[in-house]
Amino acid sequence: MLKLTNYIEKKYAGSKIDTVSVQSGDLITSPRYNLMGICLGDEFIMLNVKYYFSFRFKFNNLGYFRSFGLFRPKQPFDKEYLRGYFAENQDNPYAIQNVMNFCVSTGKVPSDLTQFPPLYINKENKAQNMKRMYDEAQIGDNIFTFNRGSVISRLIRKYDKGMWSHVGTVADRKRNIYEITTSGISLSDFSSLYGDHLDVGLYRPKGDIFDSLDNQVKLQLAIATQMKKGAKFDWRGIFLIFLRKRFKIPVKRITTPADIIYGNQFQLICYA
């Protein structure tokens, strides 16, 4: 009984949270609980990296949560910027992933990040929002999609750890979409994006590089060349991506929708 009492006393000993300063770190991690997060001032915004949901908590409400680490980069975060960033995307868990990726890959504090729409996009005004997207779309813009009814899309999201499962490019002034699907290379009509089963985001390369007519022509020539070749869907590449993402096997690097969007080289124009 004495051993049991000592075990309980040790197991459920109170954490000395009051001795830890929130200002001692901008990032918090807990591999034991599959959590990582960002300090926004008086609270942390957290990401569960196993199930990909987000939540917030105040540091003084940690309770028995003790296995965590606090980190701070050489330069402090612009917390006002991050509060605005997450307010706009409604704490999208993939936006949290984007911030963490940026910090790890660049060693810099996050700024001018690519924005994400809310994770679950309301379809009440889908037709109206798609009309706006059609009007806004320009040659060279990228169309990112996620198919809510597709098992493949869900698997891509799970293992790619990104919001989107597919990406295409606006190819001409008719807004035809150049894309590679399981059927091969194709030019799809913009109207194919209108179904309520699709979440759609219109992104534009930063710097407006396709404002130049010369760059638009080069892009269209490149697309025409690829269409003439008639390339097929790269099933082998998909398998290699799965091996890299799921099992961390160092296979040949192949670009995925998550790799593209986490590069922070695009600006979100609109979504539906």
Beta strands, then each sheet from edge to edge (+ up, - down):
strand 1: 27-30
strand 2: 35-39
strand 3: 44-48
strand 4: 53-57
strand 5: 69-71
strand 6: 142-147
strand 7: 166-170
strand 8: 177-181
strand 9: 184-188
strand 10: 198-205
strand 11: 266-271
sheet 1: 4+ 3- 2+ 1- 5+
sheet 2: 9+ 8- 7+ 6- 10+ 11-
end
